[in-house]
Amino acid sequence: MTAIKGPSLADLRTTLARQVETLVGRLRGWASGDWEQPSANPGWSNAETVRHVVEHLAIYATGVEQRDQAARPSFDEARRTAAGAGAARLPRMLADGSDRLVELLGKTEPAERVWHPEHRFSARTLAAVALSEVVLHRWDLTGPGDRGPEPRAARLVLQGLFASHDDSSASPIALLLHVAGRVRMESRPGWRGQDWQWDVPDEARA
């Protein structure tokens, strides 16, 4: 298999596990009012944002589990993972979803093709996508605690999914929030607001 540039799958897996653990620790102290607050995602509450992350970790796990299927699998069950779940259950569901995905990625070769609802790419790229999901939505949550992102995690997401914008001279936090449409860096190219997209490095024909 062709070597893939960017962060290693092992580094992405361990960072993903750490970031989810940090986020879960933050969420466990929230009161009901914190969950009901609007998040930085327009139209979404904090609870809806966390449900979105739980569902997407389940979707990514399905894509890894079903990687040998010739056609794109159904993600319908994964999309219902957090449907109707009360806020008090979400931290545990988030932790369990992360554990499942991290374990599956540990049994997968970095360059193996896995399924995504819209893409077919390597396990390494999917791990970067999962990390971006957690890192960016952690920032979107407006309740108590540190929103992050943490510099190391932000740099891995930049290297894995925004390589054309990565710049070692820039703050990885500020740069990631810029290219992912959160906070604009004045006079910096790459701002697309809500129309931002990943730079998928190894897209394959489905």
Legacy VTK file of the C-alpha trace (Angstrom):
# vtk DataFile Version 3.0
C-alpha trace
ASCII
DATASET POLYDATA
POINTS 206 float
0.000 0.000 0.000
1.074 3.568 -0.670
2.359 5.446 2.357
0.029 8.202 3.576
1.415 11.604 4.475
0.270 13.303 7.639
-0.166 12.208 11.252
-0.066 8.510 12.078
-3.173 6.510 12.840
-1.744 5.604 16.244
-1.225 9.278 17.132
-4.717 10.187 15.959
-6.283 7.328 17.952
-4.567 8.199 21.219
-5.326 11.905 20.787
-8.966 11.160 19.975
-9.296 9.063 23.138
-7.697 11.824 25.222
-9.857 14.569 23.746
-13.061 12.640 24.371
-11.973 11.880 27.932
-11.362 15.591 28.507
-14.712 16.539 26.997
-16.593 13.912 28.997
-14.987 15.221 32.193
-16.202 18.709 31.316
-19.757 17.605 30.538
-20.260 15.550 33.683
-20.412 18.697 35.785
-23.118 20.412 33.758
-26.526 21.371 35.115
-29.704 21.124 33.046
-29.512 24.809 32.165
-26.024 24.364 30.704
-27.292 21.715 28.293
-30.172 23.915 27.175
-27.962 26.921 26.325
-27.493 27.746 22.630
-24.206 26.417 21.311
-21.979 28.229 18.829
-23.671 26.130 16.107
-26.554 28.311 14.910
-29.875 26.761 15.892
-28.362 23.986 18.054
-28.391 23.738 21.813
-25.401 22.315 23.676
-27.297 19.029 24.132
-28.051 18.800 20.402
-24.396 19.404 19.593
-23.263 16.565 21.869
-25.924 14.249 20.417
-24.493 15.076 16.989
-20.996 14.035 18.127
-22.304 10.797 19.671
-24.135 9.938 16.452
-21.141 10.688 14.260
-18.760 8.560 16.323
-21.265 5.728 15.847
-21.389 6.422 12.102
-17.595 6.314 11.855
-17.458 3.067 13.839
-19.964 1.535 11.428
-17.831 2.642 8.499
-14.813 0.869 9.973
-16.742 -2.288 10.918
-18.275 -2.549 7.450
-15.120 -1.595 5.546
-15.019 -4.847 3.560
-18.479 -4.353 2.075
-18.426 -3.730 -1.654
-21.119 -1.060 -1.421
-21.678 1.747 1.055
-23.424 0.333 4.148
-26.516 1.780 5.772
-25.812 4.252 8.550
-29.444 4.551 9.641
-29.021 2.711 12.934
-25.943 4.758 13.824
-27.838 7.973 13.112
-30.420 6.958 15.714
-27.816 6.304 18.421
-28.579 9.378 20.511
-32.137 10.046 19.363
-34.207 11.002 22.370
-31.346 10.495 24.821
-31.568 12.715 27.880
-28.690 15.059 28.575
-27.626 13.115 31.671
-26.882 10.052 29.512
-24.808 11.850 26.898
-21.381 11.880 28.642
-21.498 8.091 29.106
-22.692 7.555 25.526
-19.891 9.785 24.264
-17.273 7.833 26.222
-18.638 4.477 25.054
-18.780 5.604 21.429
-15.193 6.789 21.564
-14.001 3.536 23.142
-15.689 1.521 20.399
-14.237 3.592 17.565
-10.726 3.715 19.041
-10.767 -0.059 19.514
-11.922 -0.669 15.934
-9.282 1.669 14.518
-6.656 -0.203 16.522
-7.537 -3.355 14.552
-7.384 -1.599 11.180
-4.387 -0.845 8.977
-3.835 2.903 8.446
-4.269 2.731 4.662
-7.274 0.385 4.663
-10.289 1.907 2.962
-13.274 2.513 5.225
-16.745 3.870 4.600
-18.143 7.303 5.393
-21.648 8.463 4.418
-20.155 10.691 1.713
-16.626 9.365 1.220
-14.442 6.297 0.843
-11.013 6.941 2.332
-8.337 5.502 4.609
-8.756 4.574 8.257
-6.168 7.229 9.038
-8.274 9.922 7.382
-11.395 8.731 9.184
-9.537 8.998 12.494
-8.644 12.593 11.604
-12.297 13.287 10.753
-13.412 11.847 14.109
-10.815 13.934 15.931
-11.975 17.073 14.111
-15.566 16.283 15.114
-14.632 16.179 18.789
-12.171 19.091 18.765
-14.372 21.517 16.827
-17.621 20.704 18.592
-15.897 20.913 21.959
-15.185 24.516 21.034
-18.796 24.987 19.889
-20.133 24.026 23.323
-20.776 27.170 25.345
-21.345 25.626 28.778
-18.873 25.681 31.685
-15.291 24.500 31.235
-12.438 24.846 28.766
-13.611 24.953 25.149
-10.154 24.250 23.746
-8.956 23.329 21.204
-5.691 22.020 22.611
-2.680 22.918 20.434
-1.538 19.332 19.788
-4.999 18.146 18.764
-5.549 21.222 16.585
-2.249 20.616 14.780
-3.118 16.980 14.062
-6.457 18.003 12.561
-4.726 20.614 10.410
-2.141 18.110 9.213
-4.732 15.433 8.532
-7.568 17.409 6.927
-6.379 20.947 6.107
-2.855 20.309 4.831
-3.084 23.006 2.166
-3.662 25.601 4.914
-1.314 24.265 7.597
1.394 26.725 8.653
3.858 25.920 11.411
4.407 29.651 12.051
0.734 30.203 12.949
-1.085 29.280 16.139
-2.674 25.877 15.432
-5.697 26.832 17.510
-6.359 30.112 15.718
-5.635 28.564 12.325
-7.971 25.595 12.846
-10.806 27.836 14.040
-10.196 29.994 10.953
-10.197 27.269 8.279
-13.125 25.483 9.969
-15.295 28.590 9.827
-15.391 29.444 13.526
-13.242 32.558 14.151
-11.750 34.539 11.288
-8.083 35.555 11.278
-7.947 38.953 9.628
-5.823 39.159 6.450
-5.444 35.356 6.411
-6.567 33.377 3.324
-8.680 30.266 3.670
-11.770 31.702 5.376
-14.972 30.175 3.963
-17.327 30.604 6.895
-19.993 27.915 7.055
-18.950 26.642 3.589
-15.640 25.256 4.867
-14.570 21.772 3.759
-11.894 19.224 4.589
-8.963 18.631 2.259
-9.494 14.861 1.956
-6.033 13.512 1.074
-6.912 10.027 -0.142
-10.443 9.942 -1.529
-11.207 6.729 -3.417
-13.992 5.951 -5.820
-16.830 4.271 -3.933
LINES 1 207
206 0 1 2 3 4 5 6 7 8 9 10 11 12 13 14 15 16 17 18 19 20 21 22 23 24 25 26 27 28 29 30 31 32 33 34 35 36 37 38 39 40 41 42 43 44 45 46 47 48 49 50 51 52 53 54 55 56 57 58 59 60 61 62 63 64 65 66 67 68 69 70 71 72 73 74 75 76 77 78 79 80 81 82 83 84 85 86 87 88 89 90 91 92 93 94 95 96 97 98 99 100 101 102 103 104 105 106 107 108 109 110 111 112 113 114 115 116 117 118 119 120 121 122 123 124 125 126 127 128 129 130 131 132 133 134 135 136 137 138 139 140 141 142 143 144 145 146 147 148 149 150 151 152 153 154 155 156 157 158 159 160 161 162 163 164 165 166 167 168 169 170 171 172 173 174 175 176 177 178 179 180 181 182 183 184 185 186 187 188 189 190 191 192 193 194 195 196 197 198 199 200 201 202 203 204 205
